[in-house]
């Protein structure tokens, strides 16, 4: 592992993206997300993605220099057209008007459409919660999940994220999880490492359980909790595509493929102002105390640590420096 400051990660990633065609603002926003992922040990959404970002900028699969268009279609409904660009700058453009709407009306929605993959969904709900609002977010992805009992890929891993403010600019609770038993990135990383995967993660092309990541990548992933996870995945699919104008998962090519059509994905967020209930803070405090009475209990996100400097994969860091033109 290499130990690198978050500022250096951001500087290197921004330089790499700009070198391959991204504008300064878009590159800075994506770089900030990459650094945050590395700071929390989420390597799947960190430097691991940088090579594909750069390749897709060069091929035109993602537009790096567009200016997202923000529209208030209703007083409490903010839409952002990412114009086939990165999700991170599109979210940044829509965040302030969405926060203002939720503070005014109690609830608001933020729909980001025609965007590149957002990678870590919790990165965005965290920003909403840090601004004092409850956040629920969802997105879709390239198809990798078959219905329970089936074998045809229909939806993506379709994560759902939830974040709750602590009233002091931090988080009282946060989770970000795929609606599959495991995220797709863990399968691809297992394959790259030559490792097997636990049974229950995936099925092969014939719909049979497999521990072979290669077979899993030609098959499908398993919804968490069977039909329960499948239902949540369908909900995320409908809102992420239907409320943003993005495409269904079936029409999204593999996310890291260097060329091909744009991702054209959607991210949908619900922002809730907790101050509309006089009981919210008391109930949050009581619930947190209740969970802590059990030695094994914890609130999701409670023990998360932000590392700066962060330990990053040596190979990924060397590749980032090369992409940025910093390598000797």
Secondary structure as GFF3:
##gff-version 3
##sequence-region A 1 328
A	DSSP	beta_strand	2	4	.	.	.	ID=ss1
A	DSSP	alpha_helix	6	19	.	.	.	ID=ss2
A	DSSP	alpha_helix	24	39	.	.	.	ID=ss3
A	DSSP	three_ten_helix	43	45	.	.	.	ID=ss4
A	DSSP	three_ten_helix	47	49	.	.	.	ID=ss5
A	DSSP	alpha_helix	50	59	.	.	.	ID=ss6
A	DSSP	beta_strand	69	74	.	.	.	ID=ss7
A	DSSP	beta_strand	77	85	.	.	.	ID=ss8
A	DSSP	alpha_helix	87	105	.	.	.	ID=ss9
A	DSSP	beta_strand	107	115	.	.	.	ID=ss10
A	DSSP	alpha_helix	122	130	.	.	.	ID=ss11
A	DSSP	beta_strand	134	139	.	.	.	ID=ss12
A	DSSP	beta_strand	145	146	.	.	.	ID=ss13
A	DSSP	beta_strand	153	155	.	.	.	ID=ss14
A	DSSP	beta_strand	160	165	.	.	.	ID=ss15
A	DSSP	beta_strand	171	177	.	.	.	ID=ss16
A	DSSP	alpha_helix	184	193	.	.	.	ID=ss17
A	DSSP	beta_strand	202	203	.	.	.	ID=ss18
A	DSSP	beta_strand	209	210	.	.	.	ID=ss19
A	DSSP	alpha_helix	213	217	.	.	.	ID=ss20
A	DSSP	beta_strand	220	221	.	.	.	ID=ss21
A	DSSP	alpha_helix	227	242	.	.	.	ID=ss22
A	DSSP	three_ten_helix	249	251	.	.	.	ID=ss23
A	DSSP	beta_strand	265	272	.	.	.	ID=ss24
A	DSSP	three_ten_helix	274	276	.	.	.	ID=ss25
A	DSSP	alpha_helix	280	292	.	.	.	ID=ss26
A	DSSP	beta_strand	310	312	.	.	.	ID=ss27
A	DSSP	alpha_helix	314	324	.	.	.	ID=ss28
###
